[in-house]
Structures are given as C-alpha cells and as structure tokens.
Amino acid sequence: MGFKCIGNQYLSKERFLFMMSRLRFIGFLLLVATPPIGCAILSNAYPVMSLHPVLLTQDDLPTMQLMRSERNNSPTKELSRIVEFEQLWSEELVILYFLFNSTPAAQKAASPLFPDVEGYRPEPNPKEVIGDATWRVEKPPGIYFVKHNVLVYVLVKGHPSHRLPFARNVARKIEAKITAVLPQK
C-alpha cells in the first residue's frame, strides 16, 4: 500500500520524498532570508544608539560657554523614550535631546512632549525643514526637529531678531552630528 502515514492517509515513497524536498527547500529559504531581514529590522529600530556622539561640544560653539550638560533622569510614562539630555550654553541657549526607540515614536512624541508651548506649529517653509520633521515655536522662540529616532528642542534667549536664525544654525549642526553617526547605506 503506502509508505508513510500522515493523518489517515498513506503516501507513496515518491510522494513522501517529493514533499520532504519541498519542505527542505522552504527551510533553506527561511534560513537564508531570515538573518538579513532581522538585521535590517534591528538596524532601523535604533539608528542612533546613544546621544553622546550627537551632543554639541565646545568646539561646535566656540563663542559660547557650556554651563551645564546633564542627563535628565526624570521618570516618564513613555516607554519609547530611552533617554533625555539637557545642555545650557551661556544662559542664552538651551538644548533638549530625546532619544527614542524609533523614528515614528520620536515624531509622535513631538507634540505631546511640550503641551504648554505657545505657538507650536510645523515649519511652514519647506526650505527651513531640518531633519525628518521640524516645528517652530513662537514664544519663546525655538525649533523642534526629529532626525531618525532623535527629537531635539533648541531654545534661544536674547535679542528677538537673532533668535530664530541662530536656533536654525544650531539645529543644523546637531542634524549634521546625527547624520554622521548613522550607518552609511
């Protein structure tokens, strides 16, 4: 009659070997395809792994004095936020860095992270967009931007006519540092 019993059916030896060869081929494809897919998923999950290479240094802003640079360990309800870092430069510039576990999480967190900020809106000028998305803040003047999984808030104090251009300049320096630590494709 048959060679192997699968359920209530008996298969011939040829049919059984044919089915096994198909299963082996599918197993081979899974073995070959799974590691590259998994690596691609993991490499996109955390494009920036640490904020330290992204933080501005004294060389980046030679005309200003770094007054404070510290990690903010405040508790958060957001599980997607990994770490928050704050820098104060010459009491005129405050930069908040937020590292998230993904780009969508960083973009989604941009608006509820600072609900009390007045004049918070997306950057209206496409030429002024920094990173993946940019928001402008009217009072106090500043810029939020997301580049991959990093959300940055740049707040400038001082003369009103210089605030927004200076904030953009600082934000572009930070964007360049983020780009430098991303894996090259």
Secondary structure in CASP SS format (residue, H / E / C, confidence):
PFRMAT SS
TARGET T0000
AUTHOR 0000-0000-0000
METHOD secondary structure of the structure
MODEL  1
M C 1.00
G C 1.00
F C 1.00
K E 1.00
C E 1.00
I E 1.00
G C 1.00
N C 1.00
Q E 1.00
Y E 1.00
L E 1.00
S C 1.00
K H 1.00
E H 1.00
R H 1.00
F H 1.00
L H 1.00
F H 1.00
M H 1.00
M H 1.00
S H 1.00
R H 1.00
L H 1.00
R H 1.00
F H 1.00
I H 1.00
G H 1.00
F H 1.00
L H 1.00
L H 1.00
L H 1.00
V H 1.00
A H 1.00
T H 1.00
P H 1.00
P H 1.00
I H 1.00
G H 1.00
C H 1.00
A H 1.00
I H 1.00
L H 1.00
S H 1.00
N H 1.00
A H 1.00
Y C 1.00
P C 1.00
V C 1.00
M C 1.00
S C 1.00
L C 1.00
H C 1.00
P C 1.00
V C 1.00
L C 1.00
L C 1.00
T C 1.00
Q C 1.00
D C 1.00
D C 1.00
L C 1.00
P C 1.00
T C 1.00
M C 1.00
Q C 1.00
L E 1.00
M E 1.00
R E 1.00
S E 1.00
E E 1.00
R E 1.00
N E 1.00
N C 1.00
S C 1.00
P C 1.00
T C 1.00
K C 1.00
E C 1.00
L C 1.00
S C 1.00
R E 1.00
I E 1.00
V E 1.00
E E 1.00
F E 1.00
E E 1.00
Q E 1.00
L E 1.00
W E 1.00
S C 1.00
E C 1.00
E C 1.00
L E 1.00
V E 1.00
I E 1.00
L E 1.00
Y E 1.00
F E 1.00
L E 1.00
F E 1.00
N C 1.00
S C 1.00
T H 1.00
P H 1.00
A H 1.00
A H 1.00
Q H 1.00
K H 1.00
A H 1.00
A H 1.00
S H 1.00
P H 1.00
L H 1.00
F C 1.00
P C 1.00
D C 1.00
V C 1.00
E E 1.00
G C 1.00
Y C 1.00
R E 1.00
P E 1.00
E C 1.00
P C 1.00
N C 1.00
P H 1.00
K H 1.00
E H 1.00
V C 1.00
I C 1.00
G C 1.00
D C 1.00
A E 1.00
T E 1.00
W E 1.00
R E 1.00
V E 1.00
E C 1.00
K E 1.00
P C 1.00
P C 1.00
G E 1.00
I E 1.00
Y E 1.00
F E 1.00
V E 1.00
K E 1.00
H C 1.00
N C 1.00
V E 1.00
L E 1.00
V E 1.00
Y E 1.00
V E 1.00
L E 1.00
V E 1.00
K C 1.00
G C 1.00
H C 1.00
P H 1.00
S H 1.00
H H 1.00
R H 1.00
L H 1.00
P H 1.00
F H 1.00
A H 1.00
R H 1.00
N H 1.00
V H 1.00
A H 1.00
R H 1.00
K H 1.00
I H 1.00
E H 1.00
A H 1.00
K H 1.00
I H 1.00
T H 1.00
A H 1.00
V H 1.00
L C 1.00
P C 1.00
Q C 1.00
K C 1.00
END
